[in-house]
Amino acid sequence: MSILIDDDRFISEILSHSIEAIRTFVKTAEELMKKIEEDKEEILEKMDRKGSREAYESFYKAIKSME
């Protein structure tokens, strides 16, 4: 079932909120990728030295720092 909406203001507001949500998502993703890139060498070094658990913990810490 579809509903036709013929209210330009409503459609404009929905589009505006959608665009803002996409911008927020992209910004967060960019920040996360930057943080991961900064910590990449440390994570890889820990994987080589001590195994994957410590590397996972470092990766998780990088992600949590984004919150």
N, C-alpha and C positions, 0 to 999 in steps of 0.2 A: 504494500500500500504506500503510495507516495502522496505527499501533501505539496500542493503548489503554493508558493508564497509570492505574493505580488506586492510586497512592501519594500521599496528600494532602501529605505533607512535600515530595516532589519537585515537585509542582505548585505548592505555595506558594513554594518556592525559585525556580522558573522565573519565576513572576509577580513575585517580589521583584526579581530581576535585570532583568527586562524594564522594570519601573517605574523602577528606578534608571537604566537606559540612556536611557529617555525623558527623565527629569529632567536628565541630563547633556546630552543633545542640546538640550533647550529652553534650558538655561542658556547653553550655548555659542552658540546662535543669538541669544539676547537680547544677549549681550556683543558679538557680531559686528555686530548691527544698531546697537547703541549706538556702537560705534567708527566704523562707516560714517556714521552720522548726525553724529558729531563732525567728521569729515573731509569731509563732503559739500560744504560751501561751497568749501573749498580745491580739491577735485577739479573741481567745476563751473567755478571760476575758471580753472584750468589748461586745461580743455577750451576755454574761450572764448579764452584768450590764446595757447596754444601748441599746440593740437591734442590729439588723443586719446591719443597715446603716453604723454605725461607724466601725463595723467589716469589712464590704465590703471596706470602704475607706482605712483601714489599709492594707487589702489584696492587694488592687489596688496599694497602695504606695509601698508595697514590690515588686510587679511585675515591677512597673515603675523604681525602683532603679536599676533594671538589665540592663536598656538601656544605 
